[in-house]
Amino acid sequence: MLRRRIYVVLSVVAILAIGAGALWVSQNTGRREPKWGRGTLREAERAYYMDRIDGIIHRWQHMARYGEREIGTGRVAKPGFTCLVIDTTALAMWIERDGRVLPEYRTELPKGMTWTLRHCGPHKNAELASPARFRVRGLFSDRQPQERIVFVGQSDRTGFLEFSFNSSDRGHGHSSGTWNPTLTWKSRSKQDNDEEPYESILVTDAEYAEAQAGFSAADVPGNPDEPAEFTENQAAWRRIEKRLYQEIERHVEAEGFELRRLEVTCGPDCSAASAELRAGRSALLRGLAGGPSSRQAYLKIDHLGDDVWYVKSAPDPRFPGAMRGRRQLDLELLVCATGDVPKPRRDELLAQGRAKQAETPRPPSKWQVVLSNGATVAFVGVCESPSGGKDWWGPGGRPLRYVPHVNYEPYGRYREDHTIYEIAWRVSRPSVAGSSTRSSLEGCVGSYGRTIQDRYGQTIYEGLEVQGYAFKTSRRKATLTMGVRVGEGDFEWVHFRNISLVRGEDSGFEVVQSDESSPPRAAD
């Protein structure tokens, strides 16, 4: 009799536990939107605001870095009064130009937190009144004032978010506990006393009032520094961004997991993105559901049009050989910025998203050489920088008919009589220790290196190479010399001669190969 009662009690306990677990899953699955804005930051909420705020600070610095500047002093000379504005009272921050807010660069701050803004340096630590405005004065590091703006949101329950920046540097982080407002920032750099330093990036009320008198009454449509296509893509991304974070979190919870880390990266043209996440579950749910205690996933995110985005788990391109196992979380979802996706269209949109994310092999280059050491060198194409929204062409001037690389960020700013081009090539060589590549471009007056990304915002480490090169605008052709060494062997050289710098013009392109130990002399 006692044994029967024990079995009954255990059965009731098990049923109640299973019911509680089912109720938790159903509540999280059916919830349309996670409960943000209560001071206790959820993981996706924290990730969203950290990325959003840091991205706006980066764009403000970027606008000055690639704008006009005075030769010799590095002072920002671009017309227009561009400011980063932080308002801890209104819980918002934005970029404004000539007093007008650029809507794509505006964000609210997390509610339920106490926000403070401080002006720090080696001998100062003062709290700033809101709203506070900041303006980049110049770009030479040895003339920058030794100052830093520290921007902190404090929650009683989840710790704090911290952001800091000056004209050219920025940082951010989060931690539990209470932020220490007595900290000051010390610069390791020393200003050159012989050079006139820039003013503080803090805009005074008097300076802003004087600038207002010169603001134009005409409307300024968008950001004049960016092509219309990029602006439209960026606006679409901003409309979906917050909801995307929320929907990823909701679907992870629907699988019985709790989001532990989420990082979203927007692609170079804002028409696609990627996300990396890690999730886990409590000991109770692990005991009920079984299986691994943690999952991870890499997500590809594509815009399908009409404010609908497709999200699906995929192999991580940074680890192409990794096998998908039981610790991988498989997600597939549609996210609409304006509400739910209409049910009659779901199957159609899912098929469209799967087709868009299918791997599309790039056509092989028509201008490639296989060297005797086993390496292959291929010329890909040329385009004016920044290449986003522009047509690429081959070395003979003819249209390339596909886009090898998307980039909306200028490689540099040169004088009016200079033009910057992006030139792309591929080098593949046997995996032998000590192998290396050399390149030079005859006729250029400046070069720029940068990591390049795929359309999901991930760095391309192998295969395609893209560099920025500046030429005098009057120049119509150039010669690229490539040298490849495999193992301990000698360099073997290839000349891509007379590459056309003018779309539609053939400058007599030819490929010349040499296996000499030093590069052959380039013919102009």
Disulfide bonds with the S-S distance in Angstrom:
none
